[in-house]
Amino acid sequence: MEESKLCQWSVIRSVLAILQWWGFNVTVIIMNKWIFQKLDFKFPLSVSCVHFVSSSIGAYVVIKVLKLKPLIQVDPEDRWRRIFPMSFIFCINIVLGNVSLRYIPVSFMQTIKSFTPATTVILQWLIWKKYFDFRIWASLIPIVGGILLTSITELSFNMFGFCAALFGCLATSTKTILAESLLHGYKFDSINTVYYMAPFATMILAVPATLLEGPGVMEWIYTCPSLFSSLVIIFGSGVLAFCLNFSIFYVIHSTTAVTFNVAGNLKVAVAVTCSWLIFRNPISMMNAVGCAITLVGCTFYGYVRHMLSNQSPGTPRTPRTPRGKSELIPLVNEKLDDKI
């Protein structure tokens, strides 16, 4: 009886964790799109800065004031040698995501973002000469095919937004890969990651945002008909962006890897549906089919990764013997790609 109750509570906790993660993630995406489209605040660098500042303050409060999470100590030298390069890529990743959201619909942006597993594998194969099981390559076919179909049939296609989203995938992949070496020895969770990286990201982005968008932001402030409510939405998106990081920490510790993978792909479907209901951007039947194929491909990719990682050491993963030690390194963890 006790085991049955514990099992039920575990399932309920997992469902609640996934729902609150979906809620924060979809709300942040919709709010950012609303800021760019409805509030006419067309300044993605400034929005990213607001998110970084909010997350820096939020992480400090959680760790230092409320002490809900223990601080992972990092050597001062490592902060510049390891954390700063990661923060730079982290900053580029978030900025490119917001830039793409400024120019293309949420549905298209989220579908392109699902291309990240493919860019991660391709980068590791091309640059780091890493070997992958043929089943990993096979699982990428529906992802690439779905992205191509979605791009060709996108009714609101914008080349600049498309390129920003695509380069955002490359930045996410680079961040994920480099984290394996640069953060080696440090077991960061999402809150500690934000605690160290968000201040650096703010410092990196503050000057470009001021120089490139400062005059436009000031003009928007003077001409905005409902300034107070608009600022509440903009800064509220920053607060929710930090809450998203906290929700990621909770969902990772409440679900299995397979559940997290499936929930992540369903989250994209929820975001696409909600954005269409709110913004009514035109979506053709073939475009929806392409998005669905991509999500199925991502789920299959996650399943293959999980299956290969759970194989016993004596089970051959490929007909060919690996060429070197680097080929035996497992695929990097891509769980934390949603931060900020």
C-alpha positions as CSV (number, residue, x, y, z in Angstrom):
1,M,0.0,0.0,0.0
2,E,2.8,2.4,0.9
3,E,4.6,1.6,-2.3
4,S,1.5,2.3,-4.3
5,K,1.0,5.7,-2.6
6,L,4.6,6.6,-3.2
7,C,4.3,5.6,-6.9
8,Q,1.1,7.7,-7.3
9,W,2.8,10.7,-5.6
10,S,5.8,10.3,-7.9
11,V,3.6,10.3,-11.0
12,I,1.6,13.4,-9.7
13,R,4.9,15.2,-8.9
14,S,6.2,14.5,-12.4
15,V,3.0,15.7,-14.1
16,L,3.0,18.9,-12.0
17,A,6.7,19.5,-12.7
18,I,6.1,19.1,-16.5
19,L,3.0,21.3,-16.4
20,Q,4.7,24.2,-14.6
21,W,7.7,23.9,-17.0
22,W,5.3,24.1,-20.0
23,G,3.5,27.0,-18.4
24,F,6.6,29.1,-17.8
25,N,8.2,28.2,-21.1
26,V,5.2,28.9,-23.3
27,T,4.3,32.1,-21.4
28,V,7.9,33.5,-21.8
29,I,7.8,32.7,-25.6
30,I,4.3,34.2,-26.0
31,M,5.2,37.3,-23.9
32,N,8.4,37.9,-25.9
33,K,6.5,37.7,-29.2
34,W,3.8,40.0,-27.8
35,I,6.4,42.5,-26.8
36,F,7.9,42.5,-30.4
37,Q,4.6,42.4,-32.3
38,K,1.8,44.0,-30.2
39,L,3.8,46.5,-28.1
40,D,6.0,47.4,-31.1
41,F,9.1,47.1,-28.9
42,K,11.3,45.9,-31.6
43,F,14.5,45.7,-29.6
44,P,15.7,42.1,-29.0
45,L,19.0,43.0,-27.5
46,S,17.3,45.1,-24.8
47,V,14.7,42.4,-24.1
48,S,17.6,39.9,-23.7
49,C,19.3,42.4,-21.3
50,V,16.2,42.6,-19.2
51,H,16.1,38.8,-19.0
52,F,19.8,38.6,-18.0
53,V,19.4,41.3,-15.3
54,S,16.2,39.6,-13.9
55,S,17.9,36.2,-13.9
56,S,21.0,37.6,-12.2
57,I,18.9,39.1,-9.4
58,G,16.7,36.1,-9.1
59,A,19.6,33.6,-8.9
60,Y,21.3,35.8,-6.2
61,V,18.1,35.9,-4.1
62,V,17.5,32.1,-4.4
63,I,21.1,31.2,-3.5
64,K,22.3,34.0,-1.2
65,V,19.1,35.3,0.4
66,L,16.6,32.5,0.6
67,K,19.3,29.8,0.5
68,L,17.1,27.4,-1.4
69,K,20.1,26.1,-3.4
70,P,23.7,25.7,-2.2
71,L,26.2,27.8,-4.1
72,I,28.7,25.8,-6.1
73,Q,32.1,27.4,-5.4
74,V,34.1,28.3,-8.5
75,D,37.8,29.4,-8.4
76,P,38.2,33.1,-9.4
77,E,40.6,32.1,-12.2
78,D,38.0,29.6,-13.6
79,R,35.3,32.3,-13.7
80,W,37.2,34.1,-16.4
81,R,38.9,31.1,-18.0
82,R,35.9,28.8,-18.1
83,I,32.7,30.6,-17.2
84,F,33.2,33.8,-19.3
85,P,33.6,31.9,-22.6
86,M,30.5,29.9,-21.8
87,S,28.7,33.1,-20.9
88,F,29.6,34.6,-24.2
89,I,28.1,31.7,-26.2
90,F,25.2,31.6,-23.8
91,C,24.6,35.3,-24.5
92,I,24.7,34.8,-28.3
93,N,22.3,31.9,-28.0
94,I,19.7,33.9,-26.1
95,V,20.0,37.0,-28.3
96,L,19.7,35.0,-31.5
97,G,16.6,33.3,-30.1
98,N,15.0,36.7,-29.4
99,V,16.1,38.1,-32.8
100,S,14.5,35.2,-34.6
101,L,11.3,35.7,-32.6
102,R,11.3,39.3,-33.7
103,Y,11.0,38.3,-37.4
104,I,9.4,34.9,-37.6
105,P,6.3,33.3,-36.1
106,V,6.7,31.2,-32.8
107,S,5.7,28.0,-34.7
108,F,8.5,28.4,-37.2
109,M,11.1,29.5,-34.6
110,Q,10.3,26.5,-32.4
111,T,10.4,24.1,-35.2
112,I,13.9,25.3,-36.3
113,K,15.0,25.2,-32.7
114,S,14.3,21.4,-32.8
115,F,17.2,21.2,-35.3
116,T,19.6,21.5,-32.4
117,P,20.2,17.7,-32.0
118,A,21.3,17.5,-35.6
119,T,23.7,20.5,-35.4
120,T,25.2,19.1,-32.2
121,V,25.9,15.7,-33.8
122,I,27.2,17.3,-37.0
123,L,29.5,19.7,-35.2
124,Q,31.0,17.0,-33.0
125,W,31.5,14.8,-36.1
126,L,33.1,17.6,-38.3
127,I,35.1,19.5,-35.8
128,W,35.8,17.1,-32.9
129,K,36.0,14.0,-35.2
130,K,33.7,12.1,-32.9
131,Y,32.1,8.8,-34.0
132,F,28.4,8.2,-33.7
133,D,26.4,5.0,-34.0
134,F,24.5,4.7,-37.3
135,R,21.2,4.7,-35.4
136,I,22.0,8.3,-34.3
137,W,22.5,9.4,-37.9
138,A,19.3,7.6,-38.9
139,S,17.3,9.3,-36.2
140,L,18.3,12.7,-37.6
141,I,16.7,12.1,-41.0
142,P,13.1,12.9,-40.0
143,I,14.4,16.0,-38.1
144,V,16.2,17.4,-41.2
145,G,13.4,16.4,-43.5
146,G,10.8,18.0,-41.3
147,I,12.8,21.2,-41.0
148,L,13.2,21.4,-44.8
149,L,9.5,20.8,-45.4
150,T,8.5,23.4,-42.7
151,S,10.9,26.0,-44.2
152,I,9.8,25.5,-47.8
153,T,6.1,25.8,-46.9
154,E,6.3,28.6,-44.3
155,L,3.9,31.3,-45.3
156,S,5.6,34.0,-43.1
157,F,9.1,33.1,-44.1
158,N,11.8,35.8,-43.3
159,M,15.4,35.0,-44.3
160,F,16.9,37.1,-41.5
161,G,14.8,35.5,-38.8
162,F,15.4,32.1,-40.3
163,C,19.2,32.6,-40.2
164,A,19.1,33.9,-36.7
165,A,17.2,30.8,-35.5
166,L,19.5,28.5,-37.4
167,F,22.6,30.2,-36.0
168,G,20.9,30.0,-32.6
169,C,20.9,26.2,-33.0
170,L,24.6,26.3,-33.7
171,A,25.2,28.4,-30.7
172,T,23.2,26.1,-28.5
173,S,25.1,23.1,-29.8
174,T,28.4,24.8,-29.3
175,K,27.5,25.7,-25.7
176,T,26.4,22.2,-25.0
177,I,29.6,20.7,-26.5
178,L,32.0,23.1,-24.8
179,A,30.3,22.7,-21.5
180,E,31.6,19.1,-21.4
181,S,35.2,20.4,-21.4
182,L,35.0,24.0,-20.0
183,L,32.8,23.1,-17.0
184,H,34.5,19.7,-16.3
185,G,34.7,19.1,-12.6
186,Y,31.8,21.4,-11.8
187,K,28.3,19.9,-11.4
188,F,26.2,22.9,-12.2
189,D,22.4,22.9,-11.9
190,S,20.3,25.4,-13.8
191,I,20.2,28.0,-10.9
192,N,24.0,28.0,-10.4
193,T,24.5,28.2,-14.1
194,V,22.4,31.3,-14.3
195,Y,24.1,32.7,-11.1
196,Y,27.5,32.7,-12.7
197,M,26.6,33.3,-16.4
198,A,23.8,35.8,-16.4
199,P,26.0,38.7,-14.9
200,F,28.7,38.0,-17.5
201,A,26.1,37.9,-20.2
202,T,24.7,41.3,-19.0
203,M,28.1,42.8,-19.1
204,I,28.8,41.5,-22.6
205,L,25.4,42.7,-24.0
206,A,25.0,46.0,-22.2
207,V,27.2,48.1,-24.4
208,P,26.0,46.8,-27.8
209,A,22.4,47.1,-26.7
210,T,22.9,50.7,-25.6
211,L,24.7,51.7,-28.7
212,L,22.5,49.9,-31.2
213,E,19.1,50.2,-29.6
214,G,19.4,53.0,-27.0
215,P,18.0,55.8,-29.2
216,G,15.2,53.6,-30.5
217,V,14.2,52.6,-26.9
218,M,14.1,56.2,-25.8
219,E,11.9,57.2,-28.7
220,W,9.6,54.2,-27.9
221,I,9.3,55.4,-24.3
222,Y,8.3,58.9,-25.4
223,T,5.8,57.7,-27.9
224,C,4.3,54.6,-26.2
225,P,0.6,55.3,-25.5
226,S,0.4,52.9,-22.5
227,L,3.9,53.0,-21.1
228,F,3.3,51.6,-17.6
229,S,1.5,48.5,-18.6
230,S,4.0,47.9,-21.4
231,L,6.9,48.1,-19.0
232,V,5.2,45.7,-16.7
233,I,4.9,43.2,-19.5
234,I,8.6,43.7,-20.6
235,F,10.0,43.4,-17.0
236,G,7.5,40.7,-16.2
237,S,8.9,38.6,-19.1
238,G,12.3,38.9,-17.4
239,V,10.9,37.6,-14.1
240,L,9.2,34.7,-15.8
241,A,12.4,34.0,-17.7
242,F,14.1,33.4,-14.4
243,C,11.2,31.3,-13.1
244,L,11.7,29.2,-16.2
245,N,15.2,28.3,-15.0
246,F,13.9,27.3,-11.6
247,S,11.2,25.2,-13.3
248,I,13.8,23.4,-15.4
249,F,15.7,22.5,-12.2
250,Y,12.5,21.1,-10.7
251,V,11.4,19.1,-13.8
252,I,14.9,17.5,-14.3
253,H,14.8,16.2,-10.7
254,S,11.2,15.0,-11.0
255,T,11.3,13.0,-14.2
256,T,13.3,10.4,-16.1
257,A,15.4,11.2,-19.2
258,V,12.8,9.6,-21.5
259,T,9.9,11.5,-19.9
260,F,11.9,14.8,-20.2
261,N,12.6,14.1,-23.8
262,V,8.9,13.4,-24.7
263,A,7.7,16.3,-22.6
264,G,10.1,18.6,-24.3
265,N,8.8,17.8,-27.7
266,L,5.2,18.0,-26.6
267,K,6.1,21.4,-25.1
268,V,7.0,22.6,-28.6
269,A,3.6,21.5,-29.9
270,V,1.9,23.3,-27.0
271,A,3.8,26.5,-27.7
272,V,3.0,26.3,-31.4
273,T,-0.7,25.8,-30.7
274,C,-0.9,28.6,-28.1
275,S,0.9,31.0,-30.4
276,W,-1.4,30.2,-33.3
277,L,-4.5,30.8,-31.1
278,I,-3.2,34.2,-29.9
279,F,-1.4,35.6,-33.0
280,R,-3.3,33.7,-35.7
281,N,-0.2,33.5,-38.0
282,P,-1.1,31.5,-41.2
283,I,0.0,27.8,-41.1
284,S,-0.5,25.6,-44.1
285,M,-1.3,21.9,-43.9
286,M,2.2,20.9,-45.2
287,N,3.8,23.3,-42.7
288,A,2.0,21.6,-39.9
289,V,3.0,18.2,-41.2
290,G,6.7,19.3,-41.4
291,C,6.5,20.5,-37.8
292,A,5.0,17.2,-36.7
293,I,7.7,15.2,-38.5
294,T,10.4,17.2,-36.8
295,L,8.9,16.6,-33.4
296,V,8.6,12.9,-34.0
297,G,12.2,12.8,-35.2
298,C,13.3,14.6,-32.0
299,T,11.5,12.1,-29.9
300,F,13.0,9.2,-31.8
301,Y,16.5,10.8,-31.5
302,G,16.0,11.0,-27.7
303,Y,14.9,7.4,-27.6
304,V,17.9,6.2,-29.5
305,R,20.3,8.2,-27.3
306,H,18.6,6.7,-24.2
307,M,18.7,3.2,-25.6
308,L,22.4,3.4,-26.5
309,S,23.4,5.0,-23.2
310,N,21.7,2.1,-21.3
311,Q,23.4,-0.7,-23.3
312,S,25.7,-2.9,-21.3
313,P,29.4,-2.3,-21.8
314,G,29.8,-5.7,-23.6
315,T,27.0,-5.0,-26.1
316,P,28.4,-3.9,-29.5
317,R,26.9,-0.5,-30.6
318,T,28.2,-0.7,-34.1
319,P,29.6,-3.1,-36.6
320,R,32.8,-1.1,-36.7
321,T,35.4,-0.8,-33.9
322,P,35.8,2.8,-32.7
323,R,38.9,4.6,-34.1
324,G,40.1,6.1,-30.8
325,K,39.3,7.0,-27.2
326,S,37.4,10.2,-28.3
327,E,34.8,8.0,-30.0
328,L,33.9,6.4,-26.7
329,I,32.9,9.7,-25.1
330,P,29.1,9.7,-24.5
331,L,26.8,12.2,-26.1
332,V,26.7,15.4,-24.1
333,N,23.7,16.3,-22.0
334,E,21.3,18.6,-23.8
335,K,18.8,18.9,-20.9
336,L,19.5,22.5,-20.0
337,D,19.1,24.2,-23.4
338,D,16.0,26.1,-22.4
339,K,17.6,28.5,-19.9
340,I,16.5,32.1,-19.8
